[in-house]
Amino acid sequence: MTAPPVRSKPRARGLGLDVPGICGPANAITDVPGVLVGYETLVRDAAPGGKPVRTGVTAILPRGFDPHPSPVWAGQFTLNGNGEMTGSHWIRDGGHFLGPVLVTNTHSVGIAHHAATRWILSHYGAAFEAHHLWAMPVVAETYDGVLNDINGQHVGEADVLSAIRAARPGPVAEGNVGGGAGMICYEFKGGTGTASRVIEIDGERFTLGVLVQANHGLRPWLSVLGVPVGRHLDRDRMKDMPTERGSIIAVIATDLPLAPSQLERLARRAGLGIGRGGTPGGNNSGDIFLAFSTANRMDLPQLSGAWRDMRTLNDERLDPVYMAVVDGVEEAVLNAMLAAEDAPTAKPAGHVCRALRADELLEVMARYGRAG
């Protein structure tokens, strides 16, 4: 286990790139009041005859450690379904979920679900003991088997619980942390990235935040703010990747009052955000997106009365919110790549997945007049 590193590399805005939109103070999903993020990162170099371990768990707590079981309204969308997000069926039908959102690797979904259930039963113990309630955790995944001994199933229940307990507000570590530790993006080292946007509607200020686990794309596809960067940075490619074999999870949080149908439409726009980066949503990619709102606080429906009142935004005012999602997802992916560090491969062994170099990126951007 390793602690999330202190951010030492500049993010997209820190490089002077003209990223659109106004961000919150941390430019992170935690800019949404009450939303916390925690990690458990597992890093072990390969022993003789073994494979390196580069994996972990990312935990997003929509209502932090509030002991009252209050679900959040939510919407879910799948651009390409070669992946998993548990709980999504009920989110699409019921429009809400309770508890943390966890993101890990493909072969750790089961243990993450088990641990999340245990945490929900413990954290909301009185309500679950007194009533016939059931936990349906949200756990999503992307495949890290190129850089991690994924079949070793190294993530344990204690690791998942540690990620949840580590959840904090404020700046969020990016790159090789949590579930993003072993991920690859456009054949560069990928991983965890985040961004936020501040939106003003009718004199009120709201925040929208995004967190991605970026593990998608082939190098020739890569575009940064409209510049075909991948065509120019074609060295150190992952030689055994003729087709895309990754995925991307995007989680969108906001304090803007929205109905589940509107949140589903927000989740759809994450597809436009990753599309700006160049991916078409490859056949082997699980491009799965979740959006939730902390507004319109409610009790569990099983413990509520017959009627419910909601405040929701007029659909005619949604365009700036859609743009915030698209811009935020695009920036979060770029932040993930810029924060990442080189990592050795597990299969095939003996290679290195290189991180995107800021100086090389800026050199290409300058050719197109986009370097700040």
C-alpha positions in Angstrom: 0.0 0.0 0.0 1.2 3.5 -0.8 -0.3 6.9 0.2 -1.5 9.1 -2.6 1.4 11.2 -3.7 1.6 15.0 -3.3 0.9 16.6 -6.6 4.2 17.6 -8.1 3.5 17.7 -11.9 1.5 20.6 -13.5 -2.0 19.9 -14.6 -3.4 21.1 -17.9 -4.2 24.6 -16.6 -0.9 24.8 -14.9 0.8 24.3 -18.3 -1.0 27.3 -19.6 -3.3 25.3 -22.0 -6.4 27.2 -22.8 -8.8 24.8 -21.2 -12.4 26.2 -21.4 -14.6 26.9 -18.4 -14.3 28.3 -14.9 -13.2 25.7 -12.3 -13.7 25.4 -8.6 -10.9 26.0 -6.0 -9.5 22.4 -6.2 -10.6 21.8 -9.8 -11.8 18.5 -8.6 -15.0 16.5 -8.0 -14.6 17.4 -4.3 -15.5 21.0 -5.2 -19.1 19.8 -5.0 -19.9 20.4 -1.3 -20.0 17.2 0.7 -18.4 15.0 -1.9 -15.3 13.2 -0.6 -12.7 11.0 -2.4 -10.4 8.4 -1.0 -7.8 5.9 -2.3 -6.1 2.7 -1.6 -3.2 2.1 -3.9 -1.3 -1.2 -4.2 2.2 -1.1 -5.7 4.6 -4.0 -5.5 7.5 -4.6 -7.9 7.7 -8.1 -9.4 9.4 -10.8 -7.3 11.5 -13.3 -9.3 9.1 -15.3 -11.5 6.2 -13.0 -10.5 4.4 -10.0 -11.9 4.2 -6.4 -10.7 1.2 -5.3 -8.7 -0.2 -1.9 -9.8 -3.8 -1.6 -8.8 -6.2 -0.3 -6.1 -9.5 1.3 -5.3 -11.0 4.7 -5.6 -13.9 5.7 -3.4 -16.3 8.6 -4.0 -18.7 9.4 -1.1 -21.6 11.6 -2.4 -22.7 12.5 1.1 -19.4 12.0 2.9 -19.7 10.2 6.3 -23.2 11.5 7.1 -24.7 8.8 9.3 -28.2 9.3 8.0 -29.0 7.0 5.1 -29.9 9.6 2.5 -29.7 8.5 -1.2 -28.7 10.8 -4.0 -30.6 11.3 -7.3 -28.7 9.8 -10.2 -28.7 8.9 -13.9 -26.5 6.3 -15.7 -25.5 5.9 -19.4 -23.4 3.3 -21.2 -21.7 4.4 -24.4 -20.1 1.0 -24.9 -20.9 -1.9 -22.7 -17.7 -4.0 -22.5 -17.4 -3.4 -18.7 -19.3 -3.3 -15.4 -21.0 -0.9 -13.1 -23.1 -2.6 -10.5 -26.3 -1.0 -9.3 -26.9 0.6 -12.7 -30.1 -1.2 -13.4 -31.8 0.3 -10.3 -30.3 3.7 -11.0 -32.0 3.6 -14.4 -35.3 2.5 -12.9 -35.4 4.1 -9.5 -33.2 7.1 -10.2 -31.2 7.0 -7.0 -28.5 5.1 -5.0 -27.2 5.0 -1.5 -23.6 4.7 -0.3 -20.1 5.1 -1.9 -19.2 4.8 -5.6 -16.1 2.5 -6.0 -13.9 2.2 -9.0 -11.3 -0.6 -9.3 -10.0 -3.2 -11.7 -12.1 -5.7 -13.6 -11.3 -8.8 -11.4 -11.9 -6.9 -8.1 -15.6 -5.9 -8.6 -16.8 -8.8 -6.5 -14.7 -8.0 -3.4 -15.4 -4.3 -3.8 -19.1 -5.0 -3.8 -18.8 -7.3 -0.8 -16.8 -4.7 1.2 -19.1 -1.8 0.1 -22.1 -3.8 1.4 -20.3 -4.4 4.7 -19.6 -0.7 5.0 -23.2 0.3 4.2 -24.6 -2.2 6.7 -22.2 -0.9 9.4 -22.4 2.8 8.7 -26.2 2.8 8.4 -26.5 0.0 11.0 -29.5 1.3 13.0 -31.7 1.8 9.9 -30.8 -1.6 8.4 -31.4 -3.4 11.7 -34.8 -1.8 12.3 -36.2 -2.2 8.7 -36.2 -4.5 5.8 -33.6 -2.7 3.7 -31.1 -3.9 1.2 -27.7 -2.6 -0.1 -27.0 -2.2 -3.8 -23.5 -0.7 -4.0 -22.2 1.0 -7.1 -18.9 -0.5 -8.2 -17.3 0.1 -11.6 -14.1 -1.2 -13.2 -11.6 -0.9 -16.0 -9.0 -3.5 -17.0 -5.4 -3.1 -15.8 -4.0 -6.5 -16.8 -1.2 -5.0 -19.0 0.5 -3.3 -16.0 -0.9 -5.3 -13.1 -1.1 -9.0 -12.1 -4.9 -8.7 -12.4 -5.5 -12.4 -12.1 -3.8 -12.4 -8.7 -6.8 -10.5 -7.3 -4.7 -8.6 -4.9 -7.4 -6.1 -3.8 -8.9 -7.3 -0.6 -11.8 -6.3 1.6 -9.5 -4.3 3.9 -8.2 -2.4 0.9 -11.7 -1.3 -0.1 -12.7 -0.3 3.4 -9.4 1.6 3.7 -10.2 3.6 0.5 -13.6 4.5 1.9 -12.3 5.5 5.3 -9.6 7.6 3.6 -12.1 9.8 1.8 -11.4 13.5 2.2 -12.4 16.9 0.7 -10.1 19.2 -1.1 -7.4 18.5 -3.7 -7.5 15.0 -5.2 -4.4 13.0 -6.2 -4.3 12.0 -9.8 -2.5 9.5 -12.2 -1.2 6.3 -10.6 -3.5 6.3 -7.6 -6.4 4.1 -6.4 -8.2 2.2 -9.1 -6.1 4.2 -11.7 -2.8 2.8 -10.6 -2.5 0.3 -13.4 -4.4 2.0 -16.2 -3.3 3.0 -19.7 -4.7 5.9 -21.8 -4.0 6.4 -25.5 -1.0 4.1 -24.9 0.4 6.5 -22.4 0.2 5.8 -18.6 -3.4 6.8 -17.7 -5.3 6.5 -14.4 -7.3 8.8 -12.2 -8.2 12.4 -13.2 -10.6 15.0 -12.0 -11.9 18.5 -12.8 -14.7 20.8 -11.9 -16.8 23.7 -13.3 -18.7 26.5 -11.7 -22.0 27.3 -13.2 -24.2 30.4 -12.6 -28.0 30.1 -13.3 -30.4 32.8 -12.5 -28.1 34.4 -10.0 -27.3 31.2 -8.2 -23.9 29.5 -8.3 -23.6 25.7 -8.6 -20.6 23.3 -9.0 -20.2 20.3 -11.2 -17.3 17.9 -10.7 -16.0 15.0 -12.7 -13.7 12.1 -11.8 -12.5 9.6 -14.4 -10.6 6.4 -14.4 -9.0 6.7 -17.9 -7.9 3.5 -19.5 -8.9 3.9 -23.1 -7.8 4.9 -26.6 -5.1 4.2 -29.1 -2.2 6.6 -29.7 -3.1 7.8 -33.2 -6.6 8.8 -32.0 -5.3 11.2 -29.3 -6.4 14.8 -29.6 -5.8 17.5 -27.1 -8.0 20.6 -27.3 -8.4 19.9 -31.0 -4.7 19.2 -31.8 -3.9 15.8 -33.2 -1.2 15.1 -30.6 -1.1 11.3 -31.0 0.0 11.6 -34.7 3.2 13.4 -33.5 4.0 11.6 -30.3 4.3 8.1 -31.8 7.3 6.8 -29.9 7.2 4.3 -27.0 3.8 2.9 -28.1 2.4 -0.3 -26.5 3.5 -2.7 -29.2 1.0 -5.5 -28.4 -2.1 -3.2 -28.6 -3.4 -3.3 -32.2 -6.9 -2.8 -30.9 -8.3 -0.9 -27.9 -8.6 -3.1 -24.8 -9.3 -0.5 -22.1 -12.3 1.3 -20.7 -13.2 4.6 -19.0 -15.4 5.3 -16.1 -16.7 8.8 -15.6 -18.5 9.9 -12.4 -20.2 13.3 -12.5 -21.3 15.0 -9.3 -23.2 18.3 -8.9 -25.2 20.3 -6.3 -27.5 21.5 -9.0 -31.1 20.3 -8.5 -31.8 17.9 -11.3 -34.3 15.1 -11.9 -33.0 11.5 -12.7 -33.9 11.9 -16.3 -31.8 15.1 -16.5 -28.9 13.4 -14.7 -29.1 10.5 -17.3 -28.7 13.1 -20.0 -25.7 14.6 -18.1 -24.2 11.1 -18.0 -24.6 10.8 -21.8 -22.6 14.0 -22.3 -19.5 12.3 -20.8 -19.4 10.4 -24.1 -18.9 13.7 -25.9 -16.2 14.7 -23.5 -14.1 11.5 -24.1 -14.9 11.8 -27.8 -13.1 15.2 -27.8 -10.0 13.3 -26.8 -10.3 11.1 -29.9 -11.7 7.8 -28.9 -14.7 6.4 -30.9 -15.6 4.2 -28.0 -13.9 1.0 -29.2 -15.5 -2.4 -29.2 -13.3 -3.7 -26.3 -13.9 -0.6 -24.2 -16.4 -0.2 -21.3 -17.3 3.4 -21.5 -19.7 3.7 -18.6 -20.9 7.0 -17.0 -22.7 8.0 -13.8 -24.1 11.3 -12.8 -25.6 12.2 -9.4 -26.9 15.3 -7.6 -26.6 16.1 -3.9 -29.6 18.5 -4.1 -33.2 17.5 -3.2 -32.1 15.6 -0.1 -34.4 12.7 0.7 -34.9 9.8 3.1 -34.9 6.3 1.8 -38.1 5.7 -0.1 -39.0 2.8 2.1 -39.0 5.2 5.1 -40.7 8.1 3.3 -44.3 9.2 3.0 -46.6 8.9 0.0 -45.5 12.2 -1.7 -42.3 13.8 -2.7 -41.5 17.4 -3.8 -38.5 18.2 -6.0 -36.9 21.3 -7.3 -35.5 20.8 -10.8 -33.9 23.0 -13.4 -35.9 23.9 -16.5 -34.7 21.8 -19.4 -34.3 25.0 -21.4 -31.4 26.0 -19.1 -29.4 22.8 -19.4 -27.1 23.7 -22.3 -24.4 25.3 -20.0 -24.6 22.3 -17.8 -24.1 19.9 -20.7 -21.1 22.0 -21.8 -19.6 21.8 -18.2 -19.8 18.0 -18.4 -18.1 17.8 -21.8 -15.4 20.3 -20.9 -14.8 18.7 -17.4 -14.5 15.2 -18.7 -12.1 16.3 -21.4 -9.9 18.1 -18.9 -10.1 15.3 -16.3 -8.7 12.8 -18.8 -5.9 15.1 -19.7 -5.1 15.7 -16.0 -4.9 11.9 -15.5 -2.4 11.6 -18.2 -0.3 14.5 -17.1 -0.2 13.3 -13.5 0.8 9.8 -14.4 4.2 8.2 -13.9 6.0 5.5 -16.0 5.0 2.0 -15.0 6.5 -1.5 -15.9 4.4 -3.9 -17.8 3.1 -7.2 -16.3 2.0 -8.9 -19.5 4.1 -9.0 -21.6 6.9 -8.4 -19.0 10.0 -6.3 -19.6 8.5 -3.2 -21.1 7.5 0.2 -19.8 4.3 2.2 -20.3 5.6 5.8 -20.6 3.7 8.8 -19.2 2.8 11.8 -21.3 5.7 14.3 -21.1 4.5 17.8 -20.6 7.4 19.3 -22.6 6.6 17.1 -25.6 2.9 17.9 -25.4 3.6 21.6 -25.3 6.0 21.3 -28.2 3.2 19.8 -30.4 0.6 22.3 -29.1 2.9 25.2 -30.0 3.1 24.0 -33.7 -0.7 24.6 -33.8 -0.6 27.9 -31.8 -2.2 26.3 -28.8 0.6 26.4 -26.1 -0.8 29.1 -23.9 
